């Protein structure tokens, strides 16, 4: 009987001890554990919200090109042309050559992009120093064609007054670019969205797969026309492409630009011959 009562006493004592331990735990440590789990849950919720915000803030480039693709490394170089003035040099034409910091085209194609047609590449590359790529390579049709062209500063990218009346030909630090209508407003054709997309492509290019590069290039060149404007589209008296008077050219200069001599030179003089006296061994002996 005594043993039985002792056992009941011990069980009651142990139960009481456990009860007090639970009470002490809740009073002393339970809130710490709850706070810890609460912080962990809050951090997980915050992290989830941040991920959702980042997903919603993805750039168009990331949404279109990067999602669901693996990456490989690839590098493409870029060249900048510089020219040193040579005082009194007979053949020096005096172009003030400098990088175009606004154009996203030259970041890939360079400052002298024309090299396919040997007969015309010098003539075309010369134009590339004062005419934006989109002026010739984008054909705006219908309501998209505004007929508005302006000059932008090659260094700052800002739209500026025509340099034609104040600077010597060949020293312009500005280029002509067409304007389009977007949401009823005039804007340069190299919009911020197009520039941002092309710039991000150039930044990420070495980490893209070939498939991603192909998709990005198609989007960048979507606005580019298959057939660019030809020399005679500007160099003609009847309805030239560029509104030469409104972009600053004088009547005398317009007459020179639209004269038939320029187009005639390009069309007719495509072969050049060196005098035989300058080609040793080619002269037949009598």
Buried (B, 14 or more C-beta within 10 A) or exposed (E): EEEEEEEEEEEEEEEEEEEEEEEEEEEEEEEEEEEEEEEEEEEEEEEEEEEEEEEEEEEEBBEBBBEEEEEEEEEEEEEEBEEEEEEEEEEEEEBBBBBBEBBBBBBBBBBBBBEEEEEEBEBBBBBBBBBBBBBBBBBBEEEBEBEBBBBBBBEEBEEBEBBBEEEEEEEBBBBBBBBBBEEEEEBBBBEEEBBBBBEBBBEBBEEBBEEBBEBBBEBBEEBEBEEBBBBBBBBBEEEBBBEBEEBBBEEEBBEEBBEEEBBEEBEEEEEEEEEEEEEEEEEEEE
